Amino acid sequence: MEPSNETPRTAPQDSHSLFERSTATKRLVDTALDEPQRNVIRSIALRALRPADAIRSHAASRRTSERSGVTALFAGSDRVARENAAAALAAELEVDLYRVDVGQVVSKYIGETEKNLRRVFDAAERAGAVLLFDEADALFGKRTDVKDAHDRYANIEVGYLLERLESFSGVAILATNAKANIDPAFVRRIRYIVELPNA
């Protein structure tokens, strides 16, 4: 019998193949960002470094105040600018940057995408790294009306992402050149939005 080329349904995925780890050296002052953009990134760093003080200062927002992590949206058509801004934030925090490979994370097998995401979030929390989801609209896109099983499981994945962002204790950056395609449920949970230069 010929060997099957199909990946097993429960095939394990090495967490290190799901993201690219880098040690950022370029600080904010080294970037081409303008001062308003740098100030927003400094605010993100301050919130991540001093969560208790930042939480108290935003006590009016109960949902946000209960979270220990930070979620930010970096929007702009220049992919290099998005990645440089994320790297500069990681450098300010003196931690590694984990750039998520969305193509590796998303799986056609039921439940595998959630398992891969769990590995990514868990690895970032253990290392204290900044998580960068570039082309984030591929993962955080708008939910659809359920017409078939594929739509149902795609919506389950979005629901799982919402839960993990709520519980994630680190910094997660959603970077995209299609901000309008991000599900509003995610946008409502984002306190910091940085509009970056277009290519």
C-alpha atoms as one frame of an Amber mdcrd trajectory, in Angstrom:
protein
   0.000   0.000   0.000   1.303   3.477  -0.913   2.136   5.763   2.031  -0.345
   8.572   2.553   0.835  12.160   2.064  -1.903  13.457   4.366  -0.812  14.905
   7.681  -2.331  12.951  10.602  -5.294  14.628  12.288  -3.466  14.801  15.608
   0.009  15.510  14.256   1.977  17.471  16.889   3.322  20.877  15.922   6.646
  22.054  17.330   5.943  25.397  18.976   9.209  26.828  17.655   8.026  26.312
  14.086   5.013  28.505  14.798   6.935  31.716  15.380  10.255  33.389  14.651
  12.161  34.548  17.705  14.343  37.635  17.449  16.216  39.825  19.890  15.426
  43.432  19.065  18.234  45.980  19.179  16.704  48.975  17.380  15.142  51.353
  19.908  12.378  53.856  19.292  14.852  56.665  18.710  16.343  54.659  15.848
  13.063  54.280  13.964  11.559  56.518  11.286   8.380  56.956  13.333   7.165
  60.431  14.127   6.834  61.631  17.706   3.076  60.941  18.157   3.600  57.338
  17.047   6.589  56.959  19.378   4.547  58.359  22.249   1.838  55.727  21.781
   4.465  52.968  21.774   6.044  54.447  24.909   2.598  54.340  26.524   2.289
  50.660  25.612   5.701  49.965  27.157   4.772  51.865  30.314   1.514  49.938
  30.604   3.369  46.638  30.194   6.112  47.546  32.676   3.830  48.990  35.340
   0.543  47.097  35.023  -0.662  47.747  38.568  -0.316  51.534  38.317  -1.734
  51.583  34.808  -4.697  49.484  35.859  -5.523  51.828  38.711  -5.288  54.838
  36.408  -7.855  53.264  34.066 -10.193  51.986  36.773 -13.169  53.514  34.989
 -12.958  50.758  32.386 -13.764  47.605  34.336 -13.136  45.124  31.546  -9.761
  46.584  30.631  -8.727  47.131  34.246  -9.074  43.440  35.006  -6.595  42.489
  32.311  -2.922  42.176  33.094  -1.768  42.173  29.462  -1.746  44.693  26.648
  -3.136  44.379  23.126  -2.198  46.909  20.442  -3.010  47.348  16.771  -0.311
  48.509  14.343  -1.943  49.524  11.065  -0.277  50.490   7.797   0.567  49.128
   4.382   4.337  49.033   4.986   5.132  45.622   6.454   8.683  46.630   7.344
   7.391  49.625   9.284   4.986  47.389  11.214   7.728  44.919  12.096  10.213
  47.666  13.026   7.670  49.281  15.330   7.016  45.947  17.040  10.754  45.307
  17.366  11.279  48.759  18.854   8.586  48.064  21.458  10.271  44.762  22.369
  13.600  46.588  22.650  12.073  49.190  24.956  10.825  46.344  27.167  14.165
  44.489  26.806  12.449  41.263  25.788  12.400  39.064  22.694   9.956  39.469
  19.838   8.000  36.402  18.687   6.725  36.937  15.153   3.898  34.448  14.623
   3.863  32.523  11.346   0.138  32.628  10.612   0.536  30.136   7.785   1.923
  27.562  10.222  -0.589  28.331  12.972  -3.746  27.978  10.883  -4.596  24.347
  10.205  -7.308  22.704   8.130  -7.698  20.047  10.808 -10.386  20.565  13.425
  -8.983  21.814  16.722  -5.383  22.090  15.502  -5.447  25.881  15.059  -6.515
  26.328  18.685  -3.756  23.948  19.837  -1.179  25.877  17.835  -2.385  29.180
  19.253  -2.188  27.757  22.766   1.438  26.789  22.141   2.237  30.277  20.852
   0.619  32.116  23.757   2.084  29.744  26.349   5.593  30.076  24.893   5.357
  33.882  24.877   4.119  33.970  28.465   6.926  31.700  29.664   9.555  33.841
  27.913   7.943  37.206  28.637   8.162  37.929  24.898   6.172  40.368  22.784
   3.831  38.536  20.387   3.495  39.926  16.870   0.658  38.701  14.665   1.474
  40.245  11.295  -1.232  40.110   8.605  -3.484  39.785  11.637  -6.689  40.029
   9.625  -6.033  36.423   8.499  -6.561  35.279  12.100  -8.590  38.071  13.639
 -10.938  38.664  10.716 -14.652  39.277  10.974 -16.828  36.329  11.869 -19.191
  35.054   9.218 -22.739  33.746   9.120 -22.597  30.012   9.676 -23.387  28.298
   6.385 -21.305  25.160   6.788 -18.951  23.359   9.167 -15.982  25.427   7.976
 -17.709  28.668   9.004 -18.669  27.209  12.365 -15.123  26.140  13.223 -13.677
  29.416  11.914 -15.946  31.263  14.341 -14.880  28.927  17.152 -11.259  29.898
  16.444 -12.141  33.596  16.705 -13.880  32.904  20.007 -10.810  31.093  21.305
  -8.574  33.997  20.279 -10.808  36.412  22.178 -10.491  34.279  25.305  -6.705
  34.028  25.031  -6.243  37.750  24.488  -8.361  38.383  27.573  -6.200  36.094
  29.699  -2.801  36.794  28.105  -0.483  38.501  30.582   1.989  39.842  28.018
   2.017  42.212  25.061   0.234  41.124  21.880   0.469  43.205  18.711  -1.982
  42.794  15.870  -0.386  44.238  12.726  -2.293  44.646   9.478  -2.678  46.603
   6.277  -6.427  45.932   6.346  -7.660  47.326   9.655 -11.267  47.371   8.439
 -11.184  43.571   8.177 -10.425  43.016  11.862 -13.405  41.670  13.787 -15.009
  44.487  15.854 -14.933  42.212  18.906 -11.129  42.435  18.840 -11.059  46.147
  18.069 -13.178  46.841  21.175 -10.490  45.180  23.297  -7.631  47.196  21.830
  -6.614  50.244  23.830  -3.675  51.299  21.661  -3.835  51.853  17.903  -0.754
  53.062  16.030  -1.266  54.329  12.481   2.042  53.701  10.724   3.430  55.225
   7.519   2.184  53.649   4.305   4.610  52.147   1.833
